[in-house]
Amino acid sequence: MSSLGATVDWVRCVVFTILDLDVPEEDRFDAFRETVARDMAPHDIVADDVSFFPASVTMLSLGEGIGVSSLAFPAMRSIRTHRLIRHSDPEIWILALIVEGGMHREQGRNRVSPRPGELALYDSSQPFWASVTTDELARSVVLHLPRRSVPVPEQALRRLVATVLPSETGFGALLRQLLSGLIEQGPALGDAHLPRLSSMVLELTTAFLGSLCEADGAQTCAARKTARLLQVKSFVRRRLNDPELTPAMVAAAHHVSLRTLHYLFREDGWTVGEFLREQRLEQCRGDLANPRLADWTIAAIGARAGFRDASAFSRAFRSRYGVPPGEYRRSLEVEPMTPLES
């Protein structure tokens, strides 16, 4: 970053916080504008008071051009013109979760004023006008997705720009929770989790946007298939502790044939049984490292994830991770948590 910014080495994350840096007040507005232009897309930004511009931008990069940003800024207006688009266009979809403050934006033929808790979609390749009205700081969490990574027709998505997208139930509610959680838990994550996290974000966002598009075609069908697969995976993860959870049960719960279910997973690189087994083992591995469960027996850990037989669980764990579950726990030196004194 420039001399006005700062880098922090956590999860490939760049953090730029004007309030916490030794930046002269007269430079803070320019610092914010330069950061937004470099890491998102160039805007013409106007503020009533540029002598003191308290703002912050926190960016989490998930790789493959996918990123999540948390922004806080005072009242301002911005515009992205054809000239700026010709000069620099990252060709991204921008999905914004409004956290605080009043925001208004026009793009295409639409105009939107999303309220806190609502989601709105924008396109970096179309001109737009935006204003922020707030007495203190407006806050938003913004997801950046390369256009090439979203298997939904562009024309279908462009009809959604600058409109309020449903976020109270279904995929919208899940996506809203995920975006908030990424910002809160980002510092605790490591590079090893990024591919899975990136895939999760892309799958959920594609499912959400695909479910809102009524267009037909191969891309939209792919998005709907992704949405169905995500729904099935979520169902499996919620019921791992049920030893009766089988591929046949999953198929019946979603009113599809077992053959259809296997086909759905085949394109994702798994069989249904492999995915179920992997999720159970991953839960067990996490439980074995959890100090709150350190006094649980190995058999109880396995049963918690749906393994009926302790010996079968131990063999499966060793086959997957190279060591028996007891040895894995000892290697982490996990000890029971001492209850807090009252």
Protein Blocks (a to p, Z undefined) as FASTA:
>chain_A
ZZkbccddeehiacddfklpccdfklmmmmmmmmmmmmmcgcddddfblmbccddddddd
ebjhiacdddddddddddddfklmmmocghiadddddfbdcddddehjbccdddehiacd
ddfkbccddddddfkbccdddddddfklpccdfklmmmmgoiacdfkgcjllmmmmmmmm
mmmmmmmpcfklmmmmmmmmmmmmmmmmmmmpcbecjklmmmmmmmmmmmmmmmmmmmmm
pmklcfklmmmmnopafklmmmmmmmnopafklmmmmmmmmmmmmmmmmmklmmpcfklm
mmmnopablklmmmmmmmmnopafklmmmmnopacdddddZZ
